[in-house]
Amino acid sequence: MTTRQLSAVLGILLTSALAHTGLVPVAAAAPAGSGPDHASRPAAPAQYLYSSIGDFDTEVKPLADRSDIAGVQVVVPWKALEPQKDQYDFSAIEEALTYLQARHKKLFVQVQDRFFSAPTRLPNYLLTDPAYGGGAAATTNENGLGPGEPGAVAAQWNPEVRRRFQSLLKALADRFDGRLAGVNLPETATQVDLGKDHSGYTDESYFRAELDNMAYGAKVFKRTQFIQYVNFWPGEWNNDRGYMEKTFEFAKAHGVGLGGPDVLPNRPAQMENSYPFFERYRGQLPMVAMAVQEPDFEYTNPSTGKPYTKEEFVDFGGRRLGADVMFWATNAPWLHRPAS
């Protein structure tokens, strides 16, 4: 989790609504365990690099040949994949895939629909065509101490916006299903600025929209594992609205993998939200994919008072959270030492 992500999470805690709601299914369930074969699970997580697609040449290529790296996860903004409506550009993914396949490495793609900046990395038509009601919502990124830099999230709760996003997922599946190791959606944590919102956002509509995208992704990706990052839900803390529990049960029923943007052993916020459910559902999901991102190396382990070590990240991610794969930011210290 980035510093701004942490700020957003703290804002969620401050504004958490305690109302309880139920979930009406948003899509027909796929058979449990559908998709890629997951009968055998690795004894330890496979280690991958993590990078923006724009940094592939400078950050990934110098490290990709390491014997202890199984592949790469690249984060690609929606606009980079669909620069014009219904005109898709998958050339950067093709280039990365070709490069990695020549080295017998695998590729995961994260399709990014939210940003800690203005919505310039969403397709222009979403933001300008009245059919999409603005296409995005401003996020506050507040930490309770003052406003942070405003960001934006695609208005997935608008059915027309979600239809366009699912069209992108379908186009990706048509091109890459069975060729990519995995496709994932970004974390569930966000904080819409309700004072500026005209998109009709509610916590419930956002939650239902994200589950609908999960079900759709698992439907169109039949041979490539589809994954949703889940860490916090807006308006909820410690599963007090049942969102987190319903997410894991929904993923299990639809054959969706789950993961998260951070491995932070024993951190109180994570321990009160997604982490207990990763432990509870260990072995029941088709894949668990956890990331160790840039700021994670700056935190200290509450149990030791010292910065986390690679061994602590791997042990907690694998043994406690059940991770099959771990994505490492390229500034991880161990990546800049010889492979063991």
C-alpha positions in Angstrom: 0.0 0.0 0.0 1.3 3.4 -0.9 1.4 6.3 1.6 -1.6 7.8 0.0 -3.4 4.5 0.1 -2.8 4.3 3.8 -4.1 7.8 4.2 -7.3 6.8 2.3 -7.7 3.8 4.6 -7.4 6.0 7.7 -10.1 8.3 6.2 -12.3 5.3 5.7 -12.0 4.5 9.4 -12.9 8.0 10.4 -16.0 8.0 8.1 -17.1 4.4 8.4 -20.8 3.9 8.3 -22.1 1.1 10.6 -25.3 0.3 8.8 -25.7 -3.4 7.8 -26.9 -4.4 4.4 -27.4 -7.7 2.6 -26.1 -8.8 -0.8 -28.3 -9.7 -3.8 -26.3 -11.8 -6.3 -25.1 -9.6 -9.2 -24.3 -12.4 -11.7 -24.9 -16.0 -12.2 -22.3 -18.1 -10.4 -19.7 -20.0 -12.3 -19.0 -23.5 -10.9 -16.6 -23.4 -8.0 -13.1 -24.2 -9.1 -13.8 -23.2 -12.7 -10.9 -21.7 -14.7 -7.3 -22.8 -14.4 -6.5 -26.0 -12.6 -5.5 -25.3 -9.0 -5.5 -28.8 -7.5 -1.9 -28.6 -6.5 -0.6 -25.6 -4.6 3.1 -24.6 -4.3 4.9 -25.2 -1.0 6.2 -21.6 -1.0 5.0 -18.6 -3.0 6.6 -18.0 -6.4 8.4 -14.7 -6.5 7.5 -12.1 -9.2 8.6 -8.6 -10.0 6.0 -5.8 -10.0 6.2 -2.6 -12.1 4.3 -0.1 -14.1 4.2 -1.1 -17.8 6.0 2.2 -18.5 8.9 1.2 -16.4 9.3 -2.3 -17.9 12.5 -1.5 -19.9 14.2 0.4 -17.1 13.1 -1.5 -14.0 12.1 -5.0 -15.1 14.6 -6.0 -17.8 17.7 -5.6 -15.6 16.2 -8.1 -13.1 14.1 -10.4 -15.2 16.9 -13.0 -15.8 17.3 -13.7 -12.1 16.9 -17.4 -11.4 14.7 -16.7 -8.3 12.2 -14.7 -10.3 9.3 -16.6 -11.9 7.8 -13.7 -13.9 6.4 -10.1 -13.8 3.3 -8.3 -12.9 2.7 -5.1 -14.9 0.2 -2.4 -14.0 -1.5 -0.9 -17.1 -3.9 2.1 -17.0 -7.3 1.7 -18.7 -6.6 4.5 -21.2 -3.3 2.9 -22.3 -5.4 -0.2 -23.3 -8.3 1.7 -24.8 -7.0 5.0 -26.1 -10.2 5.5 -28.2 -13.6 3.9 -27.7 -13.6 0.3 -28.9 -10.0 0.8 -30.2 -7.7 -1.3 -28.1 -3.9 -1.2 -28.0 -2.4 -4.2 -26.4 1.0 -3.7 -28.0 2.8 -3.0 -24.7 1.5 -6.2 -23.2 2.5 -8.2 -26.3 6.0 -6.8 -26.1 6.4 -7.6 -22.4 5.0 -11.1 -23.0 7.3 -11.8 -25.9 10.3 -10.6 -23.8 9.4 -12.8 -20.8 8.4 -15.9 -22.8 11.9 -15.9 -24.4 13.2 -16.2 -20.8 10.6 -18.8 -19.7 9.0 -16.3 -17.4 5.3 -15.6 -16.8 3.2 -12.4 -17.0 0.4 -11.0 -14.9 -1.4 -7.8 -15.9 -3.2 -5.4 -13.4 -5.9 -3.4 -15.2 -5.9 0.0 -13.4 -9.1 2.0 -13.1 -8.2 4.3 -10.2 -5.4 6.8 -9.6 -4.0 9.1 -6.9 -4.1 12.0 -9.4 -6.6 13.5 -11.9 -8.4 11.0 -14.1 -6.2 11.6 -17.1 -5.4 7.9 -17.4 -9.0 7.0 -18.0 -10.3 7.0 -21.6 -11.4 10.5 -22.7 -14.8 9.4 -23.9 -15.7 8.2 -20.4 -15.1 11.7 -19.1 -16.7 13.7 -21.9 -19.7 11.6 -23.2 -22.8 12.4 -21.2 -23.8 8.7 -21.4 -21.3 8.0 -18.7 -22.3 10.6 -16.2 -18.8 12.0 -15.9 -17.2 8.6 -16.0 -15.2 9.0 -12.7 -15.5 10.2 -9.2 -13.0 12.4 -7.3 -11.4 10.7 -4.3 -10.3 12.7 -1.3 -7.2 10.7 -0.1 -7.6 12.3 3.3 -5.8 11.1 6.4 -7.8 13.0 9.1 -5.1 15.6 9.4 -5.9 17.5 6.3 -6.7 17.0 2.6 -4.4 15.0 0.5 -3.8 15.2 -3.3 -7.2 14.5 -5.0 -7.4 11.3 -7.1 -10.0 9.6 -9.2 -11.7 6.3 -9.6 -13.8 5.0 -12.5 -17.5 5.1 -11.7 -17.9 1.4 -11.9 -21.3 1.7 -10.1 -22.6 3.4 -13.2 -23.8 0.5 -15.4 -22.7 2.2 -18.6 -19.2 2.7 -17.3 -19.1 -0.9 -16.0 -20.3 -2.1 -19.4 -17.3 -0.4 -21.0 -14.9 -1.8 -18.5 -16.2 -5.3 -19.0 -15.9 -4.8 -22.8 -12.2 -4.1 -22.1 -11.9 -7.3 -20.0 -13.6 -9.3 -22.8 -11.2 -7.9 -25.4 -8.2 -8.8 -23.2 -9.5 -12.3 -22.7 -10.1 -12.8 -26.4 -6.4 -11.8 -27.0 -4.6 -13.2 -24.0 -6.7 -15.9 -22.3 -4.3 -18.9 -21.7 -1.3 -16.8 -22.6 -1.1 -14.7 -19.4 -0.6 -16.3 -16.0 -3.1 -13.9 -14.5 -5.2 -10.7 -14.8 -6.0 -8.8 -11.7 -8.1 -5.8 -10.7 -6.7 -3.2 -8.2 -7.5 -2.9 -4.5 -11.0 -2.3 -3.2 -10.0 0.6 -0.9 -11.0 4.0 -2.2 -12.6 7.1 -0.7 -15.0 9.0 -3.0 -15.3 12.7 -2.2 -19.0 12.8 -1.5 -19.0 16.6 -1.4 -18.1 16.7 -5.1 -19.8 13.6 -6.3 -22.5 13.7 -8.9 -22.2 10.1 -10.1 -24.6 8.5 -7.6 -22.0 6.7 -5.6 -22.9 4.8 -2.5 -20.8 2.3 -0.6 -23.3 -0.4 -1.5 -23.4 0.3 -5.2 -19.6 0.4 -5.4 -19.4 -3.0 -3.5 -22.0 -4.6 -5.8 -20.2 -3.2 -8.9 -16.9 -4.6 -7.9 -18.4 -8.1 -7.3 -20.1 -7.9 -10.7 -16.7 -7.2 -12.4 -15.2 -10.1 -10.4 -17.8 -12.5 -11.8 -17.5 -11.2 -15.3 -13.7 -11.5 -15.3 -13.9 -15.1 -14.1 -16.4 -15.8 -16.9 -14.3 -14.5 -19.8 -10.9 -15.7 -18.6 -11.3 -19.4 -18.7 -7.6 -20.4 -18.8 -5.9 -17.4 -17.3 -6.5 -16.9 -13.6 -8.6 -13.8 -12.8 -7.9 -12.1 -9.4 -9.4 -9.2 -7.4 -7.2 -7.3 -4.9 -9.2 -6.8 -1.7 -7.9 -4.9 1.4 -10.5 -2.5 2.8 -14.1 -1.7 1.8 -15.4 1.9 1.9 -17.8 2.4 4.8 -16.6 -0.8 6.6 -14.2 -1.7 9.3 -13.6 -5.1 10.7 -16.3 -6.6 8.5 -19.0 -4.6 10.3 -21.2 -4.5 7.2 -20.3 -8.0 6.1 -18.7 -6.8 2.9 -15.3 -8.6 3.4 -16.9 -11.9 4.3 -19.2 -11.8 1.3 -16.3 -11.0 -0.9 -14.4 -14.1 0.0 -17.5 -16.3 -0.2 -18.3 -14.8 -3.6 -14.8 -15.3 -4.9 -14.9 -19.0 -3.7 -18.2 -19.6 -5.4 -17.1 -17.9 -8.7 -13.6 -19.2 -9.0 -12.0 -15.8 -8.5 -8.6 -15.5 -7.0 -8.0 -12.8 -4.4 -4.9 -10.9 -3.3 -3.8 -7.6 -1.9 -1.5 -4.6 -2.6 0.6 -5.2 0.6 2.1 -7.9 2.8 2.4 -6.2 6.2 2.8 -8.8 8.9 0.9 -8.0 12.1 -0.2 -4.5 11.0 -3.3 -3.7 13.0 -5.4 -2.2 10.2 -4.8 -5.1 7.9 -5.3 -7.6 10.7 -8.7 -6.1 11.3 -9.9 -6.3 7.7 -8.8 -8.6 4.9 -6.0 -10.7 6.6 -8.2 -12.8 8.8 -10.3 -13.9 5.8 -7.2 -14.9 3.8 -6.4 -17.2 6.8 -9.9 -18.5 7.1 -10.2 -19.2 3.3 -6.7 -20.6 2.9 -6.8 -23.4 0.4 -10.4 -22.6 -0.7 -9.5 -20.0 -3.4 -8.1 -20.8 -6.8 -5.2 -18.4 -6.3 -3.9 -15.9 -3.7 -1.6 -13.2 -5.0 0.0 -10.7 -2.6 2.2 -7.7 -3.4 5.1 -6.2 -1.5 5.1 -2.6 -2.8 7.5 0.3 -2.4 6.4 1.8 1.0 6.2 -1.7 2.6 10.0 -1.7 3.0 9.8 1.5 5.1 7.4 0.0 7.8 8.6 -1.7 10.9 7.3 -5.0 12.2 5.1 -4.3 15.3 6.4 -7.5 16.8 10.1 -6.7 16.5 10.3 -2.9 16.1 12.6 -3.4 13.1 12.0 -3.1 9.4 10.5 -6.2 7.8 12.9 -8.7 6.3 12.4 -10.6 3.1 12.0 -13.8 5.2 9.2 -12.2 7.3 7.4 -11.0 4.2 7.6 -14.5 2.6 6.7 -16.4 5.7 3.7 -14.2 6.5 2.5 -14.0 2.9 2.8 -17.8 2.3 2.2 -19.4 5.7 -0.4 -17.0 7.1 -2.1 -15.6 4.0 -1.7 -18.6 1.8 -0.1 -16.7 -1.1 0.7 -18.7 -4.2 2.6 -15.8 -5.8 4.2 -12.6 -4.4 4.8 -9.5 -6.5 7.8 -7.5 -5.4 8.5 -3.8 -6.2 11.8 -3.6 -8.0 13.3 -1.5 -5.2 13.2 -4.5 -2.9 16.7 -4.7 -1.3 17.1 -8.4 -1.9 16.6 -7.9 -5.7 19.8 -5.9 -5.8 21.9 -8.7 -4.3 23.0 -11.9 -6.2 20.3 -14.6 -6.4 20.7 -17.2 -3.8 
